[in-house]
């Protein structure tokens, strides 16, 4: 029997030793793409990365081919061609291929020898070449910078999610600590029950004392159930955020026993400087401005005539070289598109700059408030620590008085409850300090 007990105790001890303490640093190991909470944040970024590839496709080489064979009562004709078209830069396109045309064509007057002809063509948008921009490049530039913008938006969401994880983690550690205190309170009541029982048997206390001592035990069991419920709920929230089952968590990990207070060793001005450099949401405004600048450059072309030149050179395989030059131009006289777009872009820039300044002010206020909160909490932690020492002395004194018969169970119970209440307040201040300290780091973009 003793061997079995020894083996059981050894197995439980080994199991507890094998468990890894779930530290704050370890939390990041769970924040991978396998975690659906994380992928739901990253997913939008991958969508925008795909859009870059899509708009890059506007520069792909295009293979075109057509075939017509017409046999009308009064006209006959045959036409076929195949071409390669390649966009180069700023709307400049190159076209090369072969075509064959015989008889009367329905939509053109092209005619070739029976051997057909080779064709090389250039499409030159004059204004686009001079301004070094075109609609394809605008879309590609917007897609690239929208991706960068979304990438920083994603980092900002990860920043907020990580704080949610940290807050839940430390809250769970706190509730575990409180559960331990409630269990200690029950142990005191159970020891006192045995003490009272012994004194009643010795005839030193009336039987009613045992009823009151039992009532204290029942009350404290209820308190444990309530504390355990809070701990279990918080733990469930934590493992959901980490995407780990409760069974696996309890098999592999255990929470730390203590709430360690970090030191705040930077000034307000240093904190603001760090936030400006690290906050991902502040970087999003930079890419919004870049997109608006590129749009402004492109849409300024609406203020000028749209001039397009097409130059074609042919080589008939039976005859000789040919040449074709085309010039097209158009212009919006009232220029309302241009004027309206410029107002839209100018106001858009003003709005982005205003939002940036507003966000910066919000960050500064948040940092200032967190500094004030941490300063206040540090004082309260020290005050609560001193108070804990005092109430523990009063509780010990009350317990001695009870053992000497100069106090009763009611007053001793009140002392123990008040000691626990003070301890909970002390640990809550520590929790609040740690959470606000982590919130400050997250506010600075450090995560």
C-alpha angles and dihedrals in degrees: 000000000000089000091054092049091049092050092049093049091046091050092051091046092050091048092052092047092050092056116100120227109245101230127185091255090053091059091074090063088070095050097086133123089266086070107085089211088062098041091052086061096043097042096084091055092057091050091055091046087058090052090059089058091047095054090041084061089071086077094053121121111257125212113205131183136171137179132194130176114180127187109173124163093255102025139037130190146159128202136170137157144167126202144178115220122192126183108217113179141318092010093310109142131188121206126189132169151099134283138182125198128178130170126357114341120214100217103021141024096234117144129177136177119266087268095057126220142265119236134201118186139180126200112202121186098198100200092046091052092050093047093040094228140095139174094267092053091044092056093045092048091048092048091050094049094041087056090052089046092050090045090060091043087054091050089050091053090048088051091055093042092051090053089052089053092048093048092050091045095053092041089055091049088050094050090048088054091049091049089054091051091050090051090051089051090054091050090055091052092048092050090048091050089058090046092051092045090054092048091050090052088051089051094242097116133038121250092249090072089068091055091052092046090051090049089055090053093051092047092051092048087056090050090052091052090051092048091046091052091054091048094048092048092049091046091051090052091050097049090046090056090047092045095231128129120246091238092055092044093052091045096050109024145044130188122247117262099223138053105226116204116226122217121244105221106165135080128239093254091050090050093052091049091051091048092052090053099041111030106109094202090061090057092057091071091059092060093044088057091047091055092049091049091053091047090050091052092050100042092048084076087074086073090065136058114274104237122184127182124195120191122187131182121190135191116200108207091222102034131023145286123304134195137203130185123190127185122186127177137174135172135190105230099198092043092210093145090054095045093045094048093049091052090048093051095043092051090044091056091048090050093050092049090048091049090050092052091046092050091049091052090049091051092049092051091048092050092048092049091048091051090052092046093050091048091052093045092051089057092046091050090056092045092049091048090054090046091051090055091051097047091047089055090049091049092050090048091050090050091052090049090051093051089050091050094247095113137034139229094263095061093041091050091051091051092051093047092049091048089053091047090053092047090051090051090050093050092044090056088052091049091048091049093050093046092049091046090053089045089055091053090048089048088055091051094250110138 
